[in-house]
Amino acid sequence: MFSWGSYVQALAILCLLLGVLWVGVWLLRRYGRFNFIPRPGTLPRDALLMEAQMPLGPRKGLMVVRFMNRRLLLAVTDQQICLLTEESLDHETPCQDFQRLLEQSVAASAHGAGADGPRP
């Protein structure tokens, strides 16, 4: 014979177990030493990599950064970071010649900004 009492009791135990499991995962994410569970909205660890850098002076320089499937040449100073050029990566390739990227960005900035350099 069917009993609603046992059905409700089984459903309550199932909800209780799911709640305990959810609290356990939340506690692991928040306070756990092991970050094996990624937080929602976070990027993978290798999504942002600095491939090369060239210092130009105190606290100034150029950096080649790979972000996801793009390679970016950035001019970095104390006050700002400017994107000089961007290159799409269709597949995983070794780091290309930094000097070639630098020459392309210098040529592009010479055409667009004149002798003073890029303006924000």
PASEBA-1860 file (N, C-alpha, C; in nm, 3 decimals):
! residues 120
1> MFSWGSYV> 0.084/-0.116/0.000/0.000/0.000/0.000/0.089/0.124/0.000 ~ 0.044/0.229/-0.068/0.120/0.353/-0.082/0.097/0.442/0.039 ~ 0.208/0.497/0.091/0.199/0.583/0.208/0.263/0.718/0.177 ~ 0.188/0.824/0.188/0.240/0.958/0.162/0.344/0.998/0.266 ~ 0.335/0.949/0.383/0.429/0.982/0.488/0.571/0.938/0.455 ~ 0.587/0.817/0.404/0.721/0.769/0.369/0.774/0.842/0.245 ~ 0.686/0.879/0.154/0.726/0.954/0.036/0.779/1.093/0.076 ~ 0.709/1.162/0.162/0.751/1.293/0.209/0.880/1.283/0.290
9> QALAILCL> 0.893/1.178/0.371/1.013/1.158/0.450/1.135/1.136/0.358 ~ 1.122/1.056/0.255/1.232/1.031/0.160/1.269/1.159/0.085 ~ 1.169/1.236/0.048/1.194/1.362/-0.022/1.265/1.463/0.069 ~ 1.227/1.465/0.196/1.292/1.556/0.291/1.437/1.516/0.315 ~ 1.465/1.387/0.324/1.603/1.341/0.342/1.687/1.375/0.219 ~ 1.630/1.360/0.101/1.701/1.394/-0.022/1.734/1.544/-0.027 ~ 1.638/1.627/0.009/1.662/1.772/0.012/1.767/1.809/0.117 ~ 1.763/1.743/0.231/1.862/1.767/0.336/2.002/1.729/0.289
17> LLGVLWVG> 2.016/1.614/0.225/2.147/1.572/0.174/2.199/1.667/0.066 ~ 2.113/1.711/-0.025/2.155/1.808/-0.127/2.197/1.940/-0.065 ~ 2.125/1.983/0.039/2.162/2.106/0.108/2.297/2.095/0.178 ~ 2.322/1.983/0.243/2.450/1.961/0.310/2.562/1.958/0.207 ~ 2.540/1.893/0.094/2.641/1.888/-0.012/2.668/2.028/-0.067 ~ 2.565/2.108/-0.089/2.582/2.244/-0.140/2.661/2.329/-0.040 ~ 2.631/2.319/0.088/2.704/2.395/0.191/2.850/2.350/0.195 ~ 2.876/2.220/0.181/3.012/2.170/0.181/3.093/2.224/0.063
25> VWLLRRYG> 3.036/2.226/-0.055/3.105/2.280/-0.173/3.127/2.430/-0.155 ~ 3.030/2.501/-0.102/3.045/2.645/-0.080/3.159/2.672/0.019 ~ 3.165/2.594/0.126/3.272/2.612/0.225/3.409/2.580/0.164 ~ 3.418/2.478/0.080/3.544/2.447/0.015/3.589/2.560/-0.078 ~ 3.495/2.616/-0.151/3.529/2.728/-0.240/3.575/2.849/-0.160 ~ 3.509/2.876/-0.051/3.537/2.998/0.024/3.658/2.987/0.114 ~ 3.671/2.879/0.186/3.775/2.868/0.288/3.877/2.757/0.263 ~ 3.855/2.677/0.161/3.942/2.563/0.139/4.081/2.601/0.089
33> RFNFIPRP> 4.179/2.523/0.128/4.316/2.546/0.081/4.331/2.501/-0.062 ~ 4.249/2.410/-0.105/4.261/2.353/-0.239/4.160/2.422/-0.330 ~ 4.209/2.496/-0.425/4.120/2.565/-0.520/4.101/2.480/-0.644 ~ 4.056/2.358/-0.626/4.032/2.271/-0.740/3.896/2.297/-0.803 ~ 3.810/2.368/-0.736/3.679/2.402/-0.790/3.685/2.549/-0.832 ~ 3.680/2.578/-0.964/3.688/2.719/-1.006/3.563/2.795/-0.966 ~ 3.583/2.922/-0.931/3.469/3.008/-0.899/3.396/3.046/-1.026 ~ 3.267/3.065/-1.020/3.193/3.105/-1.139/3.243/3.239/-1.191
41> GTLPRDAL> 3.263/3.248/-1.322/3.306/3.373/-1.383/3.457/3.392/-1.386 ~ 3.535/3.299/-1.332/3.680/3.314/-1.333/3.737/3.255/-1.461 ~ 3.854/3.305/-1.499/3.922/3.256/-1.618/4.016/3.143/-1.580 ~ 4.051/3.060/-1.677/4.151/2.956/-1.648/4.285/3.018/-1.610 ~ 4.369/2.941/-1.542/4.497/2.993/-1.494/4.588/3.038/-1.607 ~ 4.583/2.971/-1.721/4.671/3.007/-1.832/4.605/3.101/-1.932 ~ 4.498/3.169/-1.894/4.430/3.261/-1.985/4.511/3.388/-2.008 ~ 4.593/3.430/-1.912/4.672/3.552/-1.923/4.818/3.517/-1.894
49> LMEAQMPL> 4.904/3.531/-1.996/5.046/3.500/-1.981/5.129/3.615/-2.037 ~ 5.234/3.653/-1.965/5.328/3.751/-2.016/5.437/3.675/-2.091 ~ 5.448/3.700/-2.221/5.542/3.627/-2.303/5.678/3.695/-2.311 ~ 5.681/3.828/-2.315/5.808/3.901/-2.327/5.790/4.041/-2.273 ~ 5.901/4.101/-2.232/5.898/4.240/-2.190/6.029/4.306/-2.227 ~ 6.021/4.438/-2.251/6.138/4.516/-2.286/6.132/4.647/-2.207 ~ 6.221/4.665/-2.110/6.221/4.790/-2.034/6.271/4.906/-2.121 ~ 6.205/5.020/-2.110/6.244/5.140/-2.185/6.297/5.249/-2.094
57> GPRKGLMV> 6.284/5.235/-1.968/6.328/5.334/-1.871/6.272/5.297/-1.736 ~ 6.292/5.386/-1.637/6.236/5.356/-1.506/6.083/5.350/-1.511 ~ 6.029/5.235/-1.475/5.884/5.213/-1.471/5.816/5.233/-1.605 ~ 5.885/5.208/-1.714/5.828/5.217/-1.848/5.877/5.098/-1.928 ~ 5.792/5.048/-2.014/5.836/4.936/-2.096/5.729/4.886/-2.189 ~ 5.768/4.788/-2.268/5.676/4.721/-2.359/5.661/4.577/-2.312 ~ 5.540/4.525/-2.326/5.513/4.387/-2.285/5.429/4.319/-2.392 ~ 5.465/4.195/-2.420/5.383/4.111/-2.506/5.308/4.017/-2.413
65> VRFMNRRL> 5.175/4.025/-2.419/5.089/3.949/-2.330/4.995/3.865/-2.415 ~ 4.979/3.737/-2.376/4.881/3.654/-2.445/4.759/3.642/-2.355 ~ 4.644/3.683/-2.408/4.517/3.673/-2.336/4.423/3.589/-2.422 ~ 4.391/3.471/-2.371/4.308/3.373/-2.441/4.368/3.345/-2.579 ~ 4.302/3.383/-2.688/4.356/3.355/-2.821/4.406/3.482/-2.889 ~ 4.453/3.578/-2.813/4.506/3.704/-2.867/4.643/3.731/-2.808 ~ 4.731/3.789/-2.888/4.861/3.836/-2.840/4.857/3.989/-2.848 ~ 4.887/4.055/-2.737/4.877/4.200/-2.726/5.015/4.259/-2.699
73> LLAVTDQQ> 5.047/4.369/-2.768/5.167/4.445/-2.737/5.122/4.568/-2.661 ~ 5.167/4.581/-2.535/5.123/4.687/-2.446/5.238/4.780/-2.412 ~ 5.211/4.909/-2.410/5.304/5.008/-2.357/5.261/5.036/-2.214 ~ 5.354/5.016/-2.120/5.321/5.025/-1.978/5.401/5.137/-1.914 ~ 5.331/5.230/-1.847/5.395/5.337/-1.770/5.333/5.339/-1.631 ~ 5.375/5.437/-1.549/5.317/5.451/-1.416/5.169/5.485/-1.421 ~ 5.131/5.570/-1.515/4.995/5.623/-1.518/4.898/5.541/-1.603 ~ 4.948/5.471/-1.705/4.853/5.406/-1.795/4.915/5.284/-1.864
81> ICLLTEES> 4.828/5.208/-1.926/4.866/5.096/-2.010/4.795/5.116/-2.143 ~ 4.871/5.121/-2.252/4.815/5.145/-2.386/4.833/5.021/-2.471 ~ 4.730/4.985/-2.544/4.737/4.877/-2.639/4.796/4.931/-2.768 ~ 4.912/4.878/-2.809/4.976/4.924/-2.931/4.934/4.842/-3.052 ~ 4.932/4.712/-3.039/4.888/4.626/-3.148/4.832/4.497/-3.091 ~ 4.753/4.431/-3.172/4.687/4.308/-3.131/4.697/4.208/-3.244 ~ 4.723/4.082/-3.207/4.738/3.977/-3.307/4.652/3.858/-3.266 ~ 4.577/3.805/-3.360/4.491/3.692/-3.331/4.571/3.563/-3.347
89> LDHETPCQ> 4.550/3.470/-3.254/4.615/3.340/-3.260/4.509/3.236/-3.290 ~ 4.517/3.174/-3.407/4.420/3.072/-3.443/4.447/2.940/-3.373 ~ 4.573/2.916/-3.343/4.612/2.793/-3.275/4.734/2.822/-3.191 ~ 4.772/2.727/-3.110/4.885/2.745/-3.018/5.014/2.750/-3.098 ~ 5.085/2.864/-3.092/5.212/2.880/-3.162/5.317/2.925/-3.064 ~ 5.445/2.898/-3.092/5.549/2.951/-3.005/5.557/3.102/-3.016 ~ 5.619/3.165/-2.919/5.630/3.311/-2.914/5.700/3.361/-3.039 ~ 5.635/3.452/-3.110/5.694/3.505/-3.233/5.797/3.610/-3.201
97> DFQRLLEQ> 5.865/3.657/-3.303/5.976/3.749/-3.286/5.927/3.880/-3.225 ~ 5.978/3.912/-3.108/5.940/4.034/-3.037/5.979/4.158/-3.117 ~ 6.095/4.153/-3.183/6.141/4.267/-3.260/6.045/4.300/-3.374 ~ 5.988/4.198/-3.439/5.892/4.221/-3.548/5.767/4.290/-3.495 ~ 5.715/4.244/-3.380/5.598/4.308/-3.321/5.628/4.453/-3.282 ~ 5.748/4.475/-3.228/5.787/4.609/-3.189/5.795/4.702/-3.310 ~ 5.854/4.656/-3.419/5.865/4.738/-3.540/5.728/4.769/-3.599 ~ 5.638/4.671/-3.597/5.502/4.695/-3.647/5.429/4.800/-3.564
105> SVAASAHG> 5.445/4.794/-3.434/5.375/4.889/-3.348/5.435/5.029/-3.363 ~ 5.567/5.038/-3.378/5.630/5.169/-3.397/5.585/5.229/-3.528 ~ 5.579/5.148/-3.633/5.533/5.197/-3.763/5.387/5.241/-3.757 ~ 5.304/5.164/-3.687/5.162/5.199/-3.676/5.143/5.326/-3.595 ~ 5.220/5.342/-3.487/5.204/5.462/-3.405/5.262/5.584/-3.474 ~ 5.364/5.566/-3.559/5.420/5.679/-3.633/5.321/5.733/-3.734 ~ 5.242/5.645/-3.793/5.142/5.689/-3.890/5.023/5.758/-3.823 ~ 4.986/5.708/-3.704/4.865/5.758/-3.641/4.885/5.872/-3.544
113> AGADGPRP> 4.998/5.881/-3.477/5.011/5.978/-3.370/5.119/6.083/-3.394 ~ 5.197/6.070/-3.494/5.302/6.168/-3.518/5.424/6.140/-3.434 ~ 5.512/6.241/-3.415/5.638/6.222/-3.346/5.624/6.216/-3.194 ~ 5.512/6.266/-3.140/5.495/6.271/-2.994/5.461/6.135/-2.935 ~ 5.415/6.042/-3.017/5.376/5.911/-2.965/5.226/5.905/-2.945 ~ 5.177/5.792/-2.898/5.032/5.775/-2.881/4.978/5.862/-2.769 ~ 4.858/5.910/-2.789/4.790/5.992/-2.688/4.673/5.913/-2.632 ~ 4.645/5.927/-2.506/4.534/5.853/-2.444/4.400/5.900/-2.493
END
